[in-house]
Amino acid sequence: MSDKQHSPAPAGDTTPPGTTHFGFQQVAEADKARKVAEVFHSVAARYDVMNDLMSGGLHRAWKVFTVARAGVRPGMKVLDIAGGTGDLAKAFARRAGPTGEVWLTDINDSMLRVGRDRMLDAGLMLPTAVCDAEKLPFPDGYFDRVSVAFGLRNMTHKDRALAEMTRVLRPGGKLLVLEFSRVAKPLRAAYDWYSFNILPWLGRKVAQDEASYRYLAESIRMHPDQDTLAGMLEQAGLARVQYFNLTAGVVALHEGVRL
């Protein structure tokens, strides 16, 4: 890329104490949650339309794969973190059935309202909660499955969030993390061009918000790669950690089991 601002941050990038990344910017840790909230308040109403446009509908296939790997059965308790408009929660609820318990949670109330309304339109009344993934309001060992799709990269302290997700899993329970990741090397130049040209253009034309979709592209570049994230799951106390690259690593599904 000729524009240095649009180049991925170098490997081993560090931030001063008390600061974190908001896309390519360094901001105070206390400010990141507010800035991320502003992004999602802005895009909530057109979030699903933009997902279809940005991914060519592939996000639906990635979520189908995640649901299949989750293996939710009737009667299970499932927590969907940063669940947004509820695609995963809806699929989990249908598999858990009337004897199950599926929670739809998000730190952003605008996104959660959209998700709650979609659940009601689908005839599902799920418990919902606005909550911070770094401070989950659930007891130890409560859930059989915990999922987070396209939300981990927006969290200020990913290690704390992963530790909390592990804490609320019962022994034998599984965590699933679906997230944008490091694309295969031969595709990186084309992917960068798409990310920093097409995504902001779509944001401006469809969501009337170019800046939020430029942040999206930047936040993906700052997120840990596949192997680094796998190590973070292990550090959080999970075993049998593995990941699956989807669409040449555009996204990856990580999973681990609490022993």
Protein Blocks (a to p, Z undefined) as FASTA:
>chain_A
ZZlklpccdehiacdehiacehjbccdfklmmmmmmmmmmmmmmmmmmmmmmmnnommmm
mmmmmmmmnopaehiacddehklnommmmmmmmmnommbccddddfblklmmmmmmmmmm
nopacddddddfklccbdehkbfbdcdehklmmpmblmlmmmmmmmmpcehiacdddddd
dddfklmmmmmmmmmmmmmmmmmmmnopaklmmmmmmmmmmpccfklmmmmmmmnopahi
acddeehhlaccdddddZZ
